[in-house]
Every structure is written in C-alpha cells, then in structure tokens.
Amino acid sequence: MGAASLGAAQDEGDYLFLPNRRTIWVVHRPTGRIANYTFRETQEKTVLRSRVVTIDQRDFPPSDTVYLLSDRNLMSVLWVCNQKTGDVQLWDLRSDGDIFAEGHIVTSIDLMKK
C-alpha cells in the first residue's frame, strides 16, 4: 500500500485515544490496529513508538468491542472487551516496544448459570 493510500485509509478511520500518565494508546477502531506512544521526560523529549499490532476481529469485532485502561494501575495496560460475548483480553507493552497479549478469556463460560 503506497503512502497516499495509507494516509487515505487512516483519514477514513475512527480513532480512540487512551492516555495513561506519560503514555497513550491509540486504537484505529475499524481495523483493530493499536499502538502505544511513551513520552519520555528527557532533555530530548523523546517519544518511544511501539510496534503496531492488530487485534483479532473475529473475536473482537469493532461494533462489539470496547477499549479500557486500568485507571489505578501504574502500568499502561489496555483491556479489550467484547460486550456481546464477554471475551476479555489484556494487552501490555514490553520495554523493546513489542505489544503482546496472552490469549483471551471467555468470561461467558464462568458467568453462565448452570
């Protein structure tokens, strides 16, 4: 995809911005792509950019997915939650800029009446 096409695709998007202390998670809702930016308090005012990852849209379709931060957490972690199925996934940032998640939790299994 050329730079003009990429810019056009991004312009059509719906973005979500989730700040936490000196970091911000940016989510492009239609594609499920996420990135994290850390603003370092150094003399150079460096911005550390994470890698960009895509959330599995079969499990977390844009129309059913909400994104949340832990507001009392000293770490910048992103919660991805499917309101329709109850699936939950926790995304974290490694020091090398990699964004990762361990599988996802299907809460409906635990919460359904037996």
Secondary structure in CASP SS format (residue, H / E / C, confidence):
PFRMAT SS
TARGET T0000
AUTHOR 0000-0000-0000
METHOD secondary structure of the structure
MODEL  1
M C 1.00
G C 1.00
A H 1.00
A H 1.00
S H 1.00
L H 1.00
G H 1.00
A H 1.00
A H 1.00
Q H 1.00
D H 1.00
E C 1.00
G C 1.00
D C 1.00
Y E 1.00
L E 1.00
F E 1.00
L E 1.00
P E 1.00
N E 1.00
R C 1.00
R C 1.00
T E 1.00
I E 1.00
W E 1.00
V E 1.00
V E 1.00
H E 1.00
R C 1.00
P C 1.00
T C 1.00
G C 1.00
R E 1.00
I E 1.00
A E 1.00
N E 1.00
Y E 1.00
T E 1.00
F E 1.00
R C 1.00
E C 1.00
T C 1.00
Q C 1.00
E C 1.00
K C 1.00
T C 1.00
V E 1.00
L E 1.00
R E 1.00
S C 1.00
R C 1.00
V C 1.00
V E 1.00
T E 1.00
I C 1.00
D C 1.00
Q C 1.00
R C 1.00
D C 1.00
F C 1.00
P C 1.00
P H 1.00
S H 1.00
D H 1.00
T E 1.00
V E 1.00
Y E 1.00
L E 1.00
L E 1.00
S C 1.00
D C 1.00
R C 1.00
N C 1.00
L C 1.00
M C 1.00
S C 1.00
V C 1.00
L E 1.00
W E 1.00
V E 1.00
C E 1.00
N E 1.00
Q C 1.00
K C 1.00
T C 1.00
G C 1.00
D E 1.00
V E 1.00
Q E 1.00
L E 1.00
W E 1.00
D E 1.00
L E 1.00
R C 1.00
S C 1.00
D C 1.00
G C 1.00
D C 1.00
I E 1.00
F E 1.00
A E 1.00
E C 1.00
G C 1.00
H C 1.00
I E 1.00
V E 1.00
T H 1.00
S H 1.00
I H 1.00
D H 1.00
L H 1.00
M C 1.00
K C 1.00
K C 1.00
END
